[in-house]
Every structure is written in structure tokens, then in C-alpha cells.
Amino acid sequence: MTREKYFKDLKKRIDEVFLDFNKSGKEKKIELEEIKEILLNENVRDEYYEDLKKYIEIKLEAIGVL
């Protein structure tokens, strides 16, 4: 799997969590934080990492947990 595909898949997962109406803001926060940890643990420091990190923060702000 290419890095670009890997990050596209993570972004898709972020969107799925964000748009899941059956989950509370707290549940979404937990899942988004888990995805953020994946990024930190993968030790990837490139343009994809920064874009996804910012994207997660925007989603967390949108559900009112940041």
C-alpha cells in the first residue's frame, strides 16, 4: 500500500467517524484520538501527516470537543 493510499484510507475513516449519527461527541472524540495516535505511532512526518493531523483537529472542533 502506498503512503498516499494509506493516508486516503485514514481520511476516509475520519470522515466515517465524524458522520456517524449514532455516536455521541464523546465517542467520536475517542475514535478520532485513536486515529491521531496511529499517526503518532507510525512516526510519519511528511505532508500527509500534517494534513491529517490538522483535519482531525478541525473535526474535533466541529463536534465541540476541542
C-alpha positions in Angstrom: 0.0 0.0 0.0 1.4 3.4 -0.9 1.7 6.2 1.6 -0.9 8.2 -0.3 -3.4 5.3 -0.3 -2.7 4.7 3.4 -3.5 8.3 4.3 -6.5 8.4 2.0 -7.9 5.4 3.9 -7.2 7.1 7.2 -9.0 10.3 6.0 -12.0 8.1 4.9 -12.1 6.6 8.4 -12.0 10.0 10.0 -15.0 11.1 7.8 -16.9 7.9 8.7 -16.4 8.5 12.4 -17.4 12.2 12.1 -20.5 11.5 10.1 -21.8 8.6 12.3 -25.0 10.0 13.7 -25.3 7.1 16.1 -22.3 8.1 18.1 -22.0 10.8 20.7 -19.4 13.6 20.5 -17.5 11.8 23.3 -17.4 8.5 21.3 -16.3 10.4 18.2 -13.6 12.2 20.1 -12.3 8.8 21.4 -12.1 7.3 17.9 -10.6 10.4 16.4 -8.0 10.5 19.1 -7.2 6.8 18.4 -6.6 7.7 14.7 -4.4 10.6 15.8 -2.4 8.1 18.0 -1.9 5.8 14.9 -0.4 8.8 13.1 2.0 9.5 16.0 3.0 5.8 16.4 3.6 5.4 12.7 6.3 8.1 13.0 5.4 9.7 9.7 6.4 13.3 9.4 5.5 14.4 6.0 2.9 16.5 4.2 0.3 13.7 4.6 0.8 13.5 8.4 0.4 17.3 8.9 -2.7 17.4 6.7 -4.4 14.6 8.5 -3.4 15.9 11.9 -5.0 19.3 11.0 -8.0 17.6 9.5 -8.6 15.6 12.8 -8.3 18.8 14.8 -10.9 20.5 12.6 -13.3 17.6 13.0 -12.8 17.6 16.8 -13.5 21.3 16.9 -16.6 20.8 14.8 -18.1 18.3 17.3 -17.2 20.6 20.1 -14.6 18.6 22.0 -11.6 20.9 21.4 
